[in-house]
Amino acid sequence: MSLVSLFRRRWQRLAVVSIVFCAVSLSILSTQEESKHDDEPSELQMKFPLLWEHVHISNGTGGAWYIPPEWLPESQPTPETIVDAAQLAFKLANSTTHRSISHSEIPLIVHQTWKNTDIDTWPETICDSVEKWLDFVVDTPMAYFLWDDDGVFQFLEKFDPGFIGEFSSLPANVERSDVFRILVLNYIGGIYGDVDTHPLRSPATWIVPSDLMPWYDPETGASYNSTGPVKAVFGLEADCPPDSDSYWRMGYTHPVQLTQWALAAAPGHPVLSRFMDNLSHRLQEVASRHGGNLTSASAFRELQRLDPLVLTGPAALTVSAKSWLEESAGLRWNALTGLHDGGKSKLVDDVMILPITGFSPGRGVYGNMGSKPTTDPDARLLHHAQGSWKSFNLRVEFGKFCRTFFGLCKDWSKRSRTAQATLNEEGHSGEDEGSFMSFTLSSTRWDMLREKET
């Protein structure tokens, strides 16, 4: 059989399977309905008492928050805005070493994002996840912030008004969501978790003595024995042999890649600063090709062509951490793999890298990459990946199918830019569109922000 015939047969099979795939996809789309609960308010209050008390009936602006009563001085006035509350929590958390994650300088302040605080409009799965967060928040205790659209608006005006123009130029809500989690940790610090995640144990205990043990790189012989406090915690979402094609066939950019659906850091950590510097540099490069105007139609089209995963997503976070740790500690990035040591945490300088089980336990057989059950002591947090099916995109799903089964379509986009406005693609791996879109900020609002900046 000639080579031409072999290729023809291969593409014929691909065409047939593609037709079947499209038929199944259309069937899925035709039966999808957004899962929202129809419970009466009293039932919601009974099901989710903490969410009801601390989020639904909150009366501040910019979202909802909880600061442990035992943190507050008796004469402390109640903050009126989420930004004021966040600044207060920052001050209170840093007033004592007992209000940080063990063995770290990371304050016990939890950040999440959602478009509103009306839980009667939320999918029940999200209510359930956030209720679990609040269980740990109240019991630990920790401060908690749920930032809504107005809160993001307030935050940018207060902490980084000079970045408003670049932030508003990002064409996809998911990219703004990616960037906000970096910004809020950079200025306030704490723990970020997507609303479709929930802790399996208190974040205060996410670092234990065994995580701090010395380790060495068997390939270079370099040893790592940091003794100072941890100032950043990241977890792996991909852990693949670097000499194989398995990572990109599963939709990842790097064989060893960090997740963004959960992370923690002390304010001002260099990895976060590096992320923002890289992003600003990339946006300035785009602007330079369009007369310095990021808001022009041509600049917008160029930004739309960039892969969100690489521009602001987990690949961008991975590049930032990788470059910083290579420079500051001489790290060989792929030495962070857990495939050869049973999946151990690795402390490099002041950055803790958790194995894949840390933030991604309980994976199935395909794409397991060493992930252990959710009951394993290494498991800190569970990601439910809610919303990926709701933001279904035929091209993205076909690319996934094509990579997985045929080893083709390597450079196809892994994530849709056209997710429904009511969904928030927060946490996302290469093949997981993520959770739900927090930022439904209108172009009018961002035009107002841009005008205020100028």
C-alpha positions as CSV (number, residue, x, y, z in Angstrom):
1,M,0.0,0.0,0.0
2,S,1.4,3.4,-1.0
3,L,2.1,6.2,1.5
4,V,-0.6,8.3,-0.2
5,S,-3.1,5.6,0.3
6,L,-2.2,5.3,4.0
7,F,-2.7,9.0,4.5
8,R,-6.0,8.9,2.6
9,R,-7.3,6.1,4.7
10,R,-6.2,7.9,7.9
11,W,-8.0,11.1,7.0
12,Q,-11.1,9.1,5.8
13,R,-11.3,7.5,9.3
14,L,-10.8,10.9,10.9
15,A,-13.6,12.4,8.8
16,V,-16.0,9.6,9.8
17,V,-15.1,9.9,13.5
18,S,-15.4,13.7,13.2
19,I,-19.0,13.4,11.8
20,V,-19.9,11.1,14.7
21,F,-18.3,13.6,17.2
22,C,-20.3,16.5,15.8
23,A,-23.5,14.6,16.0
24,V,-22.9,13.7,19.6
25,S,-21.8,17.3,20.4
26,L,-25.0,18.7,18.9
27,S,-27.0,16.2,20.9
28,I,-25.3,17.4,24.1
29,L,-25.9,21.0,23.2
30,S,-29.6,20.4,22.6
31,T,-30.2,18.9,26.0
32,Q,-28.1,21.3,28.1
33,E,-29.8,23.4,30.8
34,E,-28.1,25.5,33.4
35,S,-28.4,24.0,36.8
36,K,-29.9,26.5,39.2
37,H,-31.8,25.6,42.3
38,D,-35.4,26.7,42.7
39,D,-35.4,26.5,46.5
40,E,-37.4,29.0,48.5
41,P,-35.3,31.5,50.6
42,S,-36.0,29.6,53.8
43,E,-34.8,26.4,52.3
44,L,-31.6,28.1,51.0
45,Q,-31.0,29.4,54.5
46,M,-31.3,25.9,55.9
47,K,-29.1,24.3,53.3
48,F,-26.4,26.9,53.3
49,P,-26.6,28.8,56.6
50,L,-23.1,30.3,56.4
51,L,-23.5,31.4,52.8
52,W,-26.8,32.9,53.6
53,E,-25.5,34.8,56.6
54,H,-22.1,36.0,55.3
55,V,-22.9,36.5,51.6
56,H,-26.6,36.6,50.7
57,I,-27.7,39.1,53.3
58,S,-24.5,41.1,53.4
59,N,-25.0,44.9,53.0
60,G,-21.6,46.2,52.0
61,T,-20.6,47.3,48.5
62,G,-18.3,45.4,46.2
63,G,-19.2,41.9,47.4
64,A,-19.3,40.2,50.7
65,W,-16.8,39.6,53.5
66,Y,-16.2,38.0,56.8
67,I,-13.6,39.1,59.3
68,P,-13.4,36.9,62.4
69,P,-14.9,38.7,65.4
70,E,-11.9,37.8,67.5
71,W,-9.7,39.7,65.1
72,L,-11.6,42.9,65.5
73,P,-10.9,45.5,68.2
74,E,-14.0,46.5,70.2
75,S,-14.1,50.0,68.8
76,Q,-13.5,49.0,65.2
77,P,-16.1,50.6,62.9
78,T,-17.8,48.4,60.3
79,P,-16.2,48.8,56.8
80,E,-18.6,50.0,54.1
81,T,-16.8,48.7,51.1
82,I,-15.0,45.5,50.3
83,V,-11.8,47.4,49.6
84,D,-11.9,49.0,53.1
85,A,-12.6,45.6,54.6
86,A,-9.7,44.0,52.7
87,Q,-7.3,46.6,53.9
88,L,-8.5,46.1,57.5
89,A,-8.1,42.3,57.2
90,F,-4.6,42.8,55.8
91,K,-3.7,44.9,58.8
92,L,-5.2,42.6,61.3
93,A,-3.8,39.4,59.8
94,N,-0.3,40.8,59.8
95,S,-0.5,42.0,63.4
96,T,0.3,38.5,64.7
97,T,2.0,35.4,63.4
98,H,-1.0,33.3,64.4
99,R,-3.0,34.5,61.4
100,S,-1.1,32.9,58.7
101,I,-0.7,29.5,57.1
102,S,1.5,27.4,59.3
103,H,5.3,27.7,58.4
104,S,4.5,30.7,56.2
105,E,4.0,34.4,56.0
106,I,0.8,33.9,53.9
107,P,-2.1,35.6,55.7
108,L,-5.3,33.6,56.4
109,I,-7.4,35.7,54.0
110,V,-9.5,33.8,51.5
111,H,-10.4,35.4,48.2
112,Q,-13.1,34.2,45.7
113,T,-14.9,35.9,42.8
114,W,-18.5,35.8,41.6
115,K,-20.7,38.2,39.7
116,N,-23.1,38.9,42.6
117,T,-24.0,37.9,46.1
118,D,-27.6,36.8,45.3
119,I,-27.2,33.1,46.1
120,D,-30.7,32.4,44.9
121,T,-29.3,32.9,41.4
122,W,-26.3,30.6,41.9
123,P,-26.0,27.0,40.7
124,E,-26.4,24.7,43.7
125,T,-23.0,23.2,43.1
126,I,-21.4,26.6,43.6
127,C,-23.4,27.2,46.7
128,D,-22.3,23.9,48.1
129,S,-18.6,24.6,47.4
130,V,-18.6,28.1,48.8
131,E,-20.5,26.8,51.9
132,K,-17.6,24.4,52.5
133,W,-15.1,27.2,52.2
134,L,-17.0,29.2,54.8
135,D,-17.1,26.1,57.1
136,F,-13.3,26.3,57.2
137,V,-13.3,30.1,57.3
138,V,-15.4,30.2,60.5
139,D,-13.8,27.2,62.2
140,T,-10.1,28.1,61.6
141,P,-10.8,31.2,61.8
142,M,-9.9,33.1,58.6
143,A,-11.0,36.3,56.8
144,Y,-13.1,35.8,53.7
145,F,-13.8,38.0,50.7
146,L,-16.1,37.3,47.8
147,W,-15.4,40.0,45.2
148,D,-18.2,40.9,42.8
149,D,-18.0,43.1,39.7
150,D,-18.2,46.3,41.6
151,G,-15.5,45.1,44.0
152,V,-13.1,44.5,41.1
153,F,-13.9,48.0,39.9
154,Q,-13.1,49.4,43.4
155,F,-10.0,47.3,43.8
156,L,-8.4,48.5,40.5
157,E,-9.2,52.1,41.3
158,K,-7.6,51.8,44.8
159,F,-4.5,49.6,44.2
160,D,-3.5,49.8,40.6
161,P,-5.2,52.6,38.7
162,G,-2.3,52.7,36.2
163,F,-3.1,49.2,35.0
164,I,-6.8,50.0,34.3
165,G,-6.2,50.6,30.6
166,E,-4.3,47.4,30.1
167,F,-6.8,45.4,32.2
168,S,-9.8,46.8,30.3
169,S,-8.1,46.0,26.9
170,L,-8.1,42.2,27.6
171,P,-10.8,40.9,25.2
172,A,-12.0,38.0,27.3
173,N,-13.6,38.0,30.8
174,V,-11.7,34.9,31.6
175,E,-8.4,36.8,31.1
176,R,-9.6,39.5,33.6
177,S,-10.5,36.7,36.0
178,D,-7.0,35.2,35.6
179,V,-5.3,38.6,36.3
180,F,-7.5,39.6,39.2
181,R,-6.5,36.6,41.3
182,I,-2.9,37.6,40.8
183,L,-3.5,41.2,41.6
184,V,-5.5,40.6,44.8
185,L,-2.8,38.2,46.1
186,N,-0.1,40.7,45.1
187,Y,-1.6,43.6,47.0
188,I,-3.5,41.9,49.9
189,G,-2.1,38.4,50.0
190,G,-3.8,35.2,51.1
191,I,-5.4,32.2,49.5
192,Y,-7.3,32.2,46.2
193,G,-9.7,29.4,45.3
194,D,-12.2,29.2,42.5
195,V,-15.8,28.9,43.5
196,D,-16.0,25.4,42.1
197,T,-13.3,24.2,44.5
198,H,-13.5,23.4,48.2
199,P,-10.8,22.7,50.8
200,L,-10.4,19.1,52.0
201,R,-8.7,20.5,55.1
202,S,-8.2,23.9,56.5
203,P,-5.8,26.1,54.5
204,A,-4.1,26.9,57.7
205,T,-2.7,23.4,57.6
206,W,-1.8,23.2,54.0
207,I,1.9,23.3,54.9
208,V,3.2,20.6,57.3
209,P,6.8,19.8,58.4
210,S,7.2,16.9,55.9
211,D,6.7,19.5,53.1
212,L,9.7,21.4,54.3
213,M,12.2,18.4,54.1
214,P,15.3,18.9,52.0
215,W,15.3,17.4,48.5
216,Y,17.7,17.1,45.6
217,D,17.6,17.0,41.8
218,P,18.8,13.6,40.8
219,E,19.8,14.9,37.3
220,T,21.9,17.9,38.4
221,G,22.7,16.9,41.9
222,A,21.6,20.3,43.2
223,S,20.1,20.2,46.7
224,Y,17.4,22.4,48.1
225,N,17.2,23.0,51.9
226,S,15.3,26.3,52.5
227,T,14.8,27.2,56.1
228,G,12.9,30.4,55.9
229,P,9.1,30.8,56.0
230,V,7.1,29.9,52.9
231,K,5.8,32.9,51.0
232,A,4.0,31.2,48.1
233,V,2.2,28.0,47.5
234,F,1.4,26.6,44.0
235,G,0.2,23.2,42.9
236,L,0.8,21.1,39.8
237,E,-2.0,20.5,37.4
238,A,0.2,18.6,34.9
239,D,3.0,16.3,35.6
240,C,4.2,14.5,32.4
241,P,7.5,13.0,31.1
242,P,9.1,16.0,29.3
243,D,10.3,13.7,26.5
244,S,6.8,12.5,25.6
245,D,3.9,14.1,23.8
246,S,1.4,13.2,26.5
247,Y,1.3,16.7,28.0
248,W,0.3,18.5,24.8
249,R,-2.1,15.7,23.8
250,M,-3.9,16.4,27.1
251,G,-3.9,20.1,26.3
252,Y,-1.1,21.4,28.5
253,T,1.6,23.8,27.4
254,H,4.3,22.5,29.7
255,P,5.1,18.9,30.9
256,V,5.2,20.3,34.5
257,Q,2.6,23.0,34.7
258,L,1.0,24.9,37.6
259,T,-2.7,25.3,38.2
260,Q,-4.5,28.5,38.7
261,W,-7.7,27.3,40.3
262,A,-6.0,27.6,43.7
263,L,-2.9,29.4,44.9
264,A,-1.6,31.2,47.9
265,A,1.0,33.9,48.4
266,A,2.2,36.7,50.7
267,P,1.7,40.1,49.2
268,G,4.4,41.3,46.9
269,H,5.8,37.9,46.0
270,P,8.2,38.1,43.1
271,V,6.4,35.4,41.1
272,L,3.3,37.5,41.2
273,S,5.2,40.6,40.2
274,R,6.9,38.7,37.4
275,F,3.5,37.6,36.1
276,M,2.3,41.2,35.9
277,D,5.5,42.4,34.4
278,N,5.3,39.7,31.7
279,L,1.7,40.5,30.9
280,S,2.3,44.3,30.7
281,H,5.3,43.7,28.5
282,R,3.2,41.5,26.2
283,L,0.4,44.1,26.0
284,Q,2.8,46.9,25.3
285,E,4.3,44.9,22.5
286,V,0.8,44.6,21.0
287,A,0.1,48.3,21.5
288,S,3.4,49.2,19.8
289,R,2.1,47.6,16.6
290,H,-1.1,49.6,16.7
291,G,0.1,53.2,17.3
292,G,0.3,52.6,21.0
293,N,-3.4,52.1,21.2
294,L,-4.6,48.9,22.9
295,T,-8.2,49.9,22.4
296,S,-8.1,50.0,18.7
297,A,-10.0,47.5,16.7
298,S,-6.8,46.1,15.2
299,A,-5.2,45.7,18.6
300,F,-8.3,44.0,19.9
301,R,-8.2,41.5,17.0
302,E,-4.6,40.7,17.7
303,L,-5.3,40.2,21.4
304,Q,-8.2,37.9,20.5
305,R,-5.8,35.7,18.5
306,L,-3.6,35.1,21.5
307,D,-4.2,32.0,23.5
308,P,-5.7,32.9,26.9
309,L,-4.0,30.0,28.6
310,V,-0.7,31.4,27.5
311,L,-1.4,35.1,27.9
312,T,-3.0,35.0,31.4
313,G,-3.7,31.4,32.4
314,P,-1.8,28.5,34.0
315,A,0.9,28.5,31.3
316,A,1.6,32.2,32.0
317,L,1.8,31.5,35.8
318,T,4.1,28.6,35.1
319,V,6.4,30.7,33.0
320,S,6.5,33.4,35.7
321,A,7.4,30.9,38.5
322,K,9.8,29.0,36.3
323,S,11.8,32.0,35.2
324,W,11.9,33.4,38.8
325,L,13.1,30.1,40.4
326,E,15.6,29.5,37.6
327,E,17.1,32.9,38.3
328,S,16.9,33.0,42.1
329,A,17.6,29.3,43.0
330,G,19.1,27.8,39.8
331,L,16.1,25.4,39.6
332,R,15.8,22.9,36.8
333,W,12.0,23.2,36.4
334,N,11.2,19.6,35.4
335,A,12.9,18.5,38.7
336,L,9.6,19.4,40.3
337,T,8.0,16.3,38.9
338,G,6.5,13.9,41.4
339,L,6.6,10.9,39.0
340,H,9.8,9.5,40.5
341,D,9.5,10.1,44.2
342,G,5.9,9.2,44.9
343,G,4.7,12.8,44.6
344,K,6.4,14.9,47.3
345,S,6.1,18.6,48.0
346,K,9.2,20.6,47.0
347,L,10.3,23.8,48.6
348,V,12.5,26.0,46.4
349,D,13.6,29.2,48.1
350,D,10.4,30.5,49.6
351,V,8.1,28.8,47.1
352,M,6.3,25.6,47.9
353,I,5.3,23.5,45.0
354,L,2.7,20.9,45.9
355,P,2.5,17.6,44.0
356,I,-0.5,17.0,41.7
357,T,-2.4,15.5,44.5
358,G,-2.3,18.8,46.4
359,F,-4.8,20.7,44.4
360,S,-5.9,18.0,41.9
361,P,-6.6,14.8,43.8
362,G,-8.9,12.0,42.7
363,R,-8.2,12.1,39.0
364,G,-9.3,9.1,36.9
365,V,-7.1,6.6,35.0
366,Y,-6.7,8.8,32.0
367,G,-4.6,11.9,32.8
368,N,-3.9,10.7,36.3
369,M,-0.2,11.8,36.3
370,G,0.3,10.5,39.9
371,S,-2.9,12.0,41.4
372,K,-3.9,10.1,44.5
373,P,-7.4,9.8,46.1
374,T,-9.1,12.8,47.8
375,T,-8.6,10.9,51.1
376,D,-4.8,11.0,50.7
377,P,-3.0,13.2,53.3
378,D,-1.4,15.2,50.5
379,A,-4.8,16.3,49.2
380,R,-5.6,19.9,50.2
381,L,-8.4,20.9,47.8
382,L,-10.8,19.4,45.3
383,H,-11.6,21.0,42.0
384,H,-15.0,20.2,40.6
385,A,-14.5,21.8,37.2
386,Q,-18.0,23.0,37.1
387,G,-19.1,24.9,34.0
388,S,-16.8,23.4,31.4
389,W,-19.7,21.6,29.8
390,K,-21.9,24.6,30.0
391,S,-19.4,26.7,28.0
392,F,-19.3,24.1,25.3
393,N,-17.4,25.1,22.2
394,L,-17.3,22.7,19.3
395,R,-13.9,23.8,18.0
396,V,-12.3,23.5,21.4
397,E,-13.9,20.1,22.0
398,F,-12.9,18.8,18.6
399,G,-9.4,20.0,19.2
400,K,-9.3,18.0,22.4
401,F,-10.7,15.0,20.6
402,C,-8.2,15.4,17.8
403,R,-5.2,15.7,20.1
404,T,-6.2,12.8,22.3
405,F,-7.1,10.2,19.7
406,F,-5.0,11.2,16.7
407,G,-2.1,13.2,18.1
408,L,-3.0,16.1,15.8
409,C,-4.3,19.7,16.4
410,K,-1.5,20.5,18.8
411,D,-1.8,24.2,18.4
412,W,-5.5,24.6,18.4
413,S,-6.9,26.8,21.2
414,K,-7.8,24.9,24.3
415,R,-10.3,27.3,25.6
416,S,-13.2,29.3,24.1
417,R,-13.3,33.0,24.3
418,T,-17.0,33.1,23.8
419,A,-18.3,31.4,26.9
420,Q,-21.7,32.6,28.0
421,A,-21.6,35.8,30.0
422,T,-23.1,34.1,33.0
423,L,-20.3,31.6,33.3
424,N,-17.0,32.1,34.9
425,E,-14.0,30.2,33.5
426,E,-12.0,30.6,36.6
427,G,-10.0,27.5,37.3
428,H,-8.8,25.8,34.2
429,S,-6.4,23.1,33.2
430,G,-5.4,22.6,29.6
431,E,-8.5,20.6,28.9
432,D,-10.8,22.1,31.5
433,E,-12.6,25.2,30.5
434,G,-12.8,26.1,34.2
435,S,-15.6,27.1,36.5
436,F,-17.7,30.2,36.1
437,M,-17.2,33.7,34.7
438,S,-16.9,36.2,37.5
439,F,-16.6,39.3,35.5
440,T,-19.5,40.4,33.3
441,L,-18.2,43.9,33.3
442,S,-19.6,45.8,30.4
443,S,-17.5,47.7,27.9
444,T,-19.2,50.9,29.1
445,R,-17.9,50.3,32.6
446,W,-14.4,49.7,31.4
447,D,-14.6,52.8,29.2
448,M,-15.5,54.7,32.3
449,L,-12.5,53.3,34.1
450,R,-10.2,54.1,31.2
451,E,-11.5,57.7,31.1
452,K,-10.8,58.1,34.9
453,E,-7.3,56.9,34.3
454,T,-6.6,59.5,31.7
